[in-house]
């Protein structure tokens, strides 16, 4: 076997790719290559939770994408953060641990015809890599006052004692650490109380199948540090395996797709190392797994001749497989960022406005790994219905003791909180399409937000829910004043238009290489994530394992669902 021949080639060392590398390299007889276009995660802001403010919009860690102008956003474009660093988006995201709702996965099973995607069959795959703080032993627990663990909670969350395979590797639990946040805010506690006054029940766990409730998010952190997938799954485990190889600052230009008597086959990938173009080759019977995310994976497929024939021909690319679904079906959570000025309360806007305040924040983090530097972008969450017409919670709040125009922009100069609300199950669909045959050129990202009457109605109704919460007695002592969108806007049309003015992506893109049933013209993947060939078969040796494979978006943050998918895929690929 040559140095450039591998049994498994994984493209993208982010959420899915890191877990896949860990699982597939367990087999010492299989040589595994993990390719990452970004640099190593040795930038200090990657590891400090509040560092997302410095990683988003930073060429060291972000692809620096922008969306196309959108009619639903009144012609605006949005910054579209995507992790370009070891660990991918897990190195720059909000660190929120969220599975979604049981109906999400039951819907996947219905759409694909694959029972493995049902909720009851997904929970074990979430548990497989989970290390939840509520299941720590009393001696290890950072909070001796925590309540006893219920049997129901233990059934839903992983534990080392109940998982011999994981315990053998780590000694306790899985690799993916889940902890409670290390700070609270009076104004967020007041919002929680107000939400309860408005009829939203309190919850201490969003991950039991229904998200309904209000409470502080749990986060993927460890002792006050960001816990990204590179630390969880690659270091030191994979680094110590002689059959594992990692290339960083290496961008896949295109896949090598060949046709023989049996049909189409992926035999490797052409990779730009920064100095030269080289080819990583698959050994006979090997697999290449695209885990480059909902933007990167369809781009690579299209550059490789796999995608909508018209688009490929437009850019002079020879069509290997006419798959119109590649780059279609883009879904995302658009967060409508309502900002309220407050009085008599502490927010990050004030604390971070002076050198003295910043110094105190830094000292607290250095001494205790707590305070504002340990915080996720959103601390408090709430799931409810925008109207009684919805059977399941259909909107999610990310509530923050700060305000800014968009992540990556400066904080406002006045004390304020942001109550961002998103439609969990948007009906609008967008696209990701290459702009040229050059791998260096960013694709056109067109989420097509607020393109349907239902999405605009949910946007207007969700702003009314926000106003109802902020008007409850629990918030009265802060005398909240609506800064955005403004109380003068009341009608459905006004609120939908204003939502387009103030909304921003929460960057949960999914669906661009969706799995589906045989005969579905837009299904890019089989239910077990193999790439179709456009003629009733599959392209041998090629799968996509990332959020792009989701046929519909999950009800919440997408990082942990992507890990769950990778856990299943690793088992299918490895034959376990």
C-alpha positions in Angstrom: 0.0 0.0 0.0 1.4 3.4 -1.0 1.6 6.3 1.4 -1.3 8.0 -0.4 -3.7 5.0 -0.4 -6.2 4.7 2.4 -9.1 2.5 3.3 -11.2 5.5 4.5 -10.8 9.1 3.4 -12.8 11.5 5.5 -13.3 15.0 4.1 -13.8 17.6 6.8 -12.5 17.4 10.4 -15.5 19.0 12.0 -18.4 17.6 13.9 -19.1 14.4 12.0 -15.6 13.9 10.6 -13.9 13.9 13.9 -16.2 11.2 15.3 -16.0 9.2 12.2 -12.2 9.3 12.3 -12.2 8.1 15.9 -14.6 5.2 15.2 -13.2 4.0 11.9 -9.5 4.1 13.0 -10.3 1.7 15.9 -9.8 -1.0 13.3 -6.1 -1.2 13.2 -6.1 -3.0 9.9 -7.8 0.0 8.2 -5.8 3.1 7.2 -7.7 6.3 7.8 -7.0 9.8 6.3 -8.8 12.9 7.7 -8.6 16.0 5.6 -9.3 19.5 6.9 -9.2 22.7 4.8 -8.6 24.8 7.9 -5.7 25.1 10.3 -5.2 23.3 13.6 -7.3 24.4 16.5 -4.4 26.0 18.3 -5.9 29.5 18.3 -6.6 30.4 22.0 -10.0 31.9 21.2 -11.2 28.6 20.0 -11.0 27.2 23.5 -12.3 30.1 25.6 -16.1 29.9 25.3 -16.7 33.6 24.6 -14.1 33.3 21.9 -16.8 32.8 19.4 -17.0 36.6 19.2 -13.4 36.5 17.8 -13.7 33.4 15.7 -16.7 34.3 13.7 -15.7 36.6 10.9 -12.0 35.7 11.4 -10.2 34.2 8.4 -8.2 32.0 10.8 -11.3 30.1 11.8 -14.2 31.0 9.5 -14.8 30.4 5.7 -16.1 34.0 5.6 -19.2 33.1 3.5 -22.0 35.5 2.8 -25.5 34.7 1.6 -27.0 36.0 -1.6 -29.4 38.9 -1.3 -32.8 37.6 -0.1 -36.2 39.0 -0.9 -37.5 37.8 2.5 -34.7 39.9 4.2 -35.7 42.9 2.1 -32.7 42.5 -0.1 -30.1 42.0 2.7 -27.2 39.6 2.7 -26.0 37.9 5.8 -22.6 36.8 7.1 -22.8 33.0 7.1 -20.3 31.6 9.6 -18.8 28.1 8.9 -15.9 26.7 10.8 -12.7 26.5 8.8 -10.5 25.0 11.5 -9.9 21.6 13.1 -13.2 20.8 14.9 -15.1 22.7 12.2 -18.2 24.5 13.5 -17.8 22.8 16.9 -14.8 25.2 17.3 -16.9 28.4 16.7 -20.5 27.5 17.5 -22.7 28.2 20.5 -21.8 25.0 22.4 -25.5 24.3 23.1 -26.3 20.7 23.6 -29.6 20.0 21.9 -31.0 16.8 20.3 -34.2 18.1 18.8 -37.6 16.5 19.2 -38.7 12.9 18.8 -41.1 13.8 16.0 -38.1 15.1 13.9 -36.5 11.7 13.8 -39.8 9.8 13.3 -40.4 12.1 10.3 -36.9 11.1 8.9 -37.9 7.5 9.3 -41.1 8.1 7.4 -39.4 10.1 4.6 -36.6 7.6 4.1 -38.4 4.3 4.9 -35.5 3.5 7.3 -36.6 2.5 10.8 -33.1 3.2 12.2 -33.9 6.9 12.1 -36.8 6.6 14.6 -36.4 8.4 17.8 -36.1 5.3 19.9 -33.3 4.0 17.7 -31.5 7.4 17.7 -31.4 7.8 21.5 -28.8 5.0 21.9 -26.5 6.7 19.4 -26.8 10.0 21.3 -25.9 8.1 24.5 -23.0 6.3 22.9 -20.7 9.3 23.0 -22.3 11.4 25.7 -20.7 12.3 29.0 -23.4 14.2 31.0 -22.6 16.0 34.2 -25.8 14.8 35.9 -24.5 11.3 35.8 -21.2 12.0 37.3 -20.4 10.3 40.6 -20.7 12.5 43.7 -17.0 12.7 44.1 -16.5 14.0 40.5 -19.5 16.3 40.4 -18.7 20.0 40.5 -22.1 20.6 42.2 -22.6 18.6 45.4 -26.1 20.1 45.7 -27.5 18.5 42.5 -30.6 16.5 42.8 -30.6 12.7 42.7 -30.6 11.2 39.2 -33.9 9.9 38.1 -34.2 6.5 36.3 -35.9 8.4 33.4 -33.0 10.7 33.0 -30.5 7.8 33.2 -32.5 6.0 30.4 -32.2 9.0 28.1 -28.5 9.9 28.7 -25.4 7.9 28.4 -23.3 6.7 31.4 -20.0 4.9 31.5 -21.3 2.1 33.7 -24.0 1.3 31.1 -21.7 1.4 28.1 -18.8 -1.0 28.2 -17.4 0.0 24.9 -17.1 3.7 25.8 -16.0 3.0 29.3 -13.1 0.9 27.9 -11.8 3.9 26.0 -12.3 6.7 28.6 -13.1 5.2 31.9 -16.3 7.2 32.5 -19.0 8.1 30.0 -18.5 9.1 26.4 -16.3 11.6 24.7 -18.9 14.4 24.3 -19.0 16.3 27.6 -22.2 18.1 28.6 -22.2 20.5 31.5 -24.3 23.2 33.0 -23.4 26.8 32.5 -21.1 28.4 35.0 -23.0 31.7 35.5 -26.5 33.1 35.8 -27.9 36.5 35.1 -30.7 38.2 37.1 -32.3 39.6 34.0 -32.3 36.1 32.4 -33.8 34.6 35.6 -36.5 37.3 35.3 -37.1 36.4 31.6 -37.5 32.7 32.7 -40.1 33.7 35.4 -41.9 35.9 32.8 -42.0 33.0 30.3 -43.6 30.8 33.0 -46.1 33.6 33.8 -46.9 33.5 30.0 -47.6 29.8 30.2 -44.3 28.2 29.3 -43.4 25.6 31.9 -40.0 25.4 33.5 -37.7 22.6 32.4 -34.2 21.3 33.4 -33.8 19.1 30.3 -34.7 20.0 26.8 -33.6 16.6 25.4 -36.3 14.1 26.5 -38.2 14.0 23.2 -40.2 17.2 23.5 -38.3 20.5 23.9 -41.2 22.4 25.5 -40.2 24.6 28.4 -37.9 27.4 29.6 -34.5 26.9 31.3 -30.8 27.4 31.0 -29.1 25.6 28.1 -26.7 22.8 28.8 -23.4 23.2 27.0 -20.5 21.3 25.5 -17.8 22.5 27.8 -15.4 21.0 30.2 -14.5 22.8 33.4 -15.1 26.2 31.7 -13.4 25.4 28.4 -15.0 24.9 25.0 -15.2 21.2 24.3 -14.9 20.8 20.5 -14.9 17.6 18.5 -11.2 17.7 17.9 -10.5 17.5 21.7 -13.3 15.0 22.2 -12.6 12.5 19.4 -9.1 13.2 17.9 -6.8 14.1 20.8 -5.1 12.1 22.0 -6.9 9.0 20.8 -6.5 9.2 17.1 -3.1 11.0 17.2 -1.8 7.9 18.9 -2.9 5.4 16.3 -0.4 4.5 13.6 -3.2 3.8 11.1 -4.5 7.4 11.4 -3.3 10.4 9.3 -4.4 14.0 9.5 -3.9 16.6 6.8 -4.7 20.2 7.8 -4.7 23.3 5.5 -5.6 20.9 2.8 -8.7 21.6 0.6 -10.4 19.0 -1.5 -10.7 20.3 -5.0 -12.8 17.5 -6.4 -13.5 13.8 -6.1 -12.1 11.2 -8.5 -15.2 9.5 -10.0 -14.7 6.7 -12.5 -17.0 4.5 -14.5 -16.4 0.8 -14.9 -18.5 -2.2 -15.9 -20.3 -2.1 -12.5 -21.1 1.6 -12.7 -19.7 4.7 -11.0 -17.1 4.5 -8.4 -15.3 7.0 -6.2 -11.6 6.2 -6.2 -10.2 9.1 -4.3 -9.9 12.9 -4.1 -7.7 15.6 -5.5 -6.4 17.7 -2.7 -4.7 21.2 -2.8 -2.1 21.2 0.0 -1.2 24.9 -0.4 1.8 24.0 -2.4 0.7 21.3 -4.8 -2.2 19.2 -6.0 -2.0 15.7 -4.8 -4.4 12.7 -5.0 -5.4 10.6 -2.0 -6.5 7.2 -3.3 -8.9 4.7 -1.9 -7.8 1.1 -1.5 -10.1 -1.6 -3.0 -13.3 -1.8 -1.1 -12.6 1.5 0.7 -14.9 4.5 1.2 -14.6 8.2 0.9 -16.9 10.0 3.3 -17.8 13.6 2.7 -18.3 15.4 6.1 -17.6 18.9 4.8 -21.0 20.2 6.0 -24.1 21.5 4.3 -22.2 24.0 2.3 -18.9 22.2 1.6 -20.2 18.8 0.7 -22.6 19.9 -2.1 -19.9 22.2 -3.4 -17.5 19.3 -3.7 -20.0 17.0 -5.3 -20.9 19.6 -7.9 -17.3 20.3 -8.7 -16.9 16.5 -9.1 -19.7 16.3 -11.7 -22.4 15.1 -9.3 -25.4 17.4 -9.1 -27.9 19.2 -11.3 -26.9 18.6 -14.9 -27.8 22.1 -16.1 -25.8 23.8 -13.3 -22.7 21.6 -14.0 -22.9 22.2 -17.8 -23.2 25.9 -17.2 -19.7 25.8 -15.6 -18.2 23.4 -18.1 -18.1 20.4 -15.7 -18.7 17.0 -17.2 -21.7 15.4 -15.7 -21.0 12.1 -13.9 -24.4 11.8 -12.1 -27.4 14.1 -12.7 -28.7 14.6 -9.2 -30.9 17.7 -9.0 -31.1 17.4 -5.2 -27.4 18.3 -4.7 -27.5 21.8 -3.3 -31.3 21.9 -3.1 -33.5 21.7 0.0 -31.4 24.1 2.1 -33.0 24.8 5.4 -31.8 27.0 8.2 -33.0 28.6 11.5 -33.5 32.3 11.0 -33.4 34.1 14.3 -35.4 37.2 14.8 -33.3 39.3 17.1 -35.6 41.4 19.3 -33.6 43.8 21.4 -34.9 45.3 24.6 -33.2 48.1 26.5 -33.4 47.6 30.2 -32.9 49.7 33.4 -31.5 48.7 36.7 -29.9 45.5 35.6 -26.5 44.1 34.7 -25.7 43.0 31.1 -22.6 42.2 29.2 -22.9 45.5 27.3 -22.0 47.4 30.4 -19.5 45.0 31.8 -17.5 44.9 28.6 -17.7 48.6 27.9 -14.6 49.6 30.0 -11.1 48.4 30.4 -11.8 47.9 34.1 -14.8 45.8 33.4 -13.0 43.7 30.8 -10.1 43.2 33.4 -12.5 42.0 36.0 -14.1 39.6 33.5 -10.7 38.3 32.6 -9.6 37.8 36.2 -12.8 35.9 37.1 -12.2 33.5 34.2 -8.5 33.1 35.0 -9.3 32.4 38.6 -12.5 30.4 38.5 -13.2 29.5 34.8 -16.5 31.3 35.3 -18.2 34.5 34.5 -18.9 36.1 31.1 -15.8 34.6 29.4 -17.3 31.1 30.1 -20.6 31.8 28.6 -22.2 30.5 25.5 -23.7 33.0 23.0 -27.1 32.1 24.4 -27.6 31.1 28.0 -31.3 30.8 28.5 -33.6 28.9 26.1 -37.3 28.5 25.7 -39.4 26.3 23.4 -43.1 27.0 22.8 -45.8 27.4 20.2 -46.3 30.5 18.1 -50.0 29.7 18.0 -52.3 27.0 19.4 -52.5 25.6 15.8 -49.2 23.8 16.3 -49.2 20.4 18.1 -45.5 20.6 18.9 -43.3 23.5 20.1 -42.4 25.3 16.8 -40.3 28.3 18.0 -37.1 28.5 20.0 -35.7 31.4 22.0 -32.0 32.1 22.5 -32.0 34.7 25.2 -28.8 36.7 25.8 -27.7 39.3 28.4 -26.2 41.4 25.6 -27.1 43.0 22.3 -25.4 43.6 19.0 -26.3 43.9 15.4 -25.0 40.4 14.5 -22.4 38.0 16.0 -19.0 39.3 15.0 -20.2 42.9 15.4 -19.5 45.1 18.5 -21.8 45.2 21.5 -24.2 48.1 21.8 -23.3 50.9 24.1 -26.5 50.7 26.3 -27.7 47.9 28.7 -29.9 45.5 26.8 -30.9 41.9 26.3 -31.7 40.0 23.1 -34.6 37.6 22.9 -33.9 35.9 19.6 -36.6 33.6 18.3 -36.5 31.2 15.4 -39.0 29.1 13.5 -37.9 25.5 14.3 -39.5 24.0 11.2 -39.3 26.5 8.4 -41.1 25.6 5.1 -38.9 27.9 3.0 -36.2 26.1 1.0 -33.0 27.5 -0.5 -30.0 26.4 -2.5 -26.2 26.0 -2.5 -24.7 26.2 -6.0 -21.2 26.6 -7.3 -20.4 29.9 -9.1 -17.5 28.5 -11.1 -15.5 25.3 -11.7 -12.8 26.7 -9.4 -12.7 25.0 -6.0 -11.3 28.2 -4.5 -14.5 30.2 -5.3 -17.2 30.2 -2.6 -20.6 28.9 -3.7 -23.7 30.9 -3.9 -25.6 30.4 -0.6 -29.3 31.3 -1.0 -31.3 30.2 2.0 -34.5 31.9 0.7 -35.7 32.9 4.2 -39.3 33.9 4.8 -40.3 32.8 1.3 -43.6 31.2 2.3 -46.8 32.6 3.8 -46.5 30.1 6.8 -42.9 31.3 7.6 -43.9 34.9 7.5 -47.0 34.2 9.7 -44.8 32.3 12.2 -42.4 35.2 12.2 -45.1 37.8 13.0 -46.7 35.6 15.7 -43.4 34.8 17.3 -42.7 38.5 17.8 -46.0 38.8 19.5 -45.1 35.9 21.8 -41.9 37.8 22.7 -43.8 40.9 23.5 -46.2 38.9 25.7 -43.3 37.5 27.7 -41.6 40.9 28.1 -44.9 42.4 29.4 -45.2 39.9 32.3 -44.9 41.2 35.9 -41.5 39.4 36.4 -39.8 41.7 33.9 -41.4 44.9 35.3 -38.5 45.9 37.6 -36.2 46.1 34.5 -38.6 48.5 32.7 -37.9 46.8 29.3 -38.1 49.1 26.3 -38.4 47.5 22.9 -35.5 48.8 20.7 -35.9 46.4 17.8 -38.3 46.0 15.9 -40.2 48.8 17.7 -43.7 48.9 19.3 -45.0 51.0 16.4 -45.1 47.9 14.2 -48.2 45.8 14.9 -49.7 44.3 11.8 -48.8 40.9 10.3 -47.3 42.6 7.2 -45.3 45.1 9.3 -43.9 42.5 11.6 -43.0 40.1 8.8 -41.2 42.9 7.0 -39.4 44.0 10.2 -38.4 40.5 10.8 -36.7 40.6 7.5 -34.9 43.7 8.6 -33.6 42.4 12.0 -33.3 38.7 11.5 -30.0 36.9 11.1 -29.0 33.3 10.7 -28.2 31.1 13.6 -26.2 29.0 11.1 -27.9 25.7 11.2 -27.8 24.8 7.5 -29.1 21.3 6.7 -30.7 19.3 3.8 -28.4 20.1 0.9 -27.6 16.4 0.2 -30.8 15.0 1.7 -31.4 11.3 2.2 -34.6 9.8 1.0 -36.5 6.9 -0.5 -35.8 5.2 -3.8 -37.7 7.1 -6.5 -37.6 10.5 -4.8 -36.1 12.7 -7.5 -34.5 15.1 -4.9 -33.0 12.3 -2.7 -29.2 12.6 -3.0 -28.5 9.8 -0.5 -29.9 6.4 0.4 -31.3 6.1 3.9 -27.9 4.8 4.9 -26.2 7.9 3.4 -24.7 6.4 0.2 -24.6 8.8 -2.8 -27.0 7.9 -5.5 -25.9 7.7 -9.2 -29.0 9.2 -10.8 -29.8 5.9 -12.5 -31.3 3.8 -9.8 -28.0 2.7 -8.1 -25.3 4.3 -6.0 -21.8 5.6 -6.5 -19.6 2.9 -5.0 -17.3 4.0 -2.2 -19.0 7.3 -1.6 -21.2 8.6 1.3 -22.1 12.0 2.8 -22.3 12.2 6.6 -23.1 15.6 7.9 -26.1 17.9 8.4 -26.7 18.1 4.7 -28.0 14.6 4.9 -31.0 15.6 7.0 -34.2 15.6 5.0 -35.7 18.1 7.4 -34.2 20.3 10.0 -34.2 19.3 13.6 -36.0 21.3 16.2 -33.0 23.1 17.7 -29.3 23.3 17.4 -27.8 20.8 14.9 -24.4 19.9 16.2 -25.3 17.0 18.4 -27.8 15.5 15.9 -24.9 15.5 13.4 -22.8 13.6 15.9 -25.6 11.1 16.3 -25.8 10.6 12.5 -22.0 10.1 12.4 -22.3 7.4 15.1 -24.8 5.4 13.0 -22.7 5.9 9.8 -19.6 4.7 11.5 -21.4 1.5 12.5 -22.7 1.0 9.0 -19.4 1.7 7.3 -17.4 -0.4 9.7 -19.8 -3.3 9.5 -20.6 -3.3 13.2 
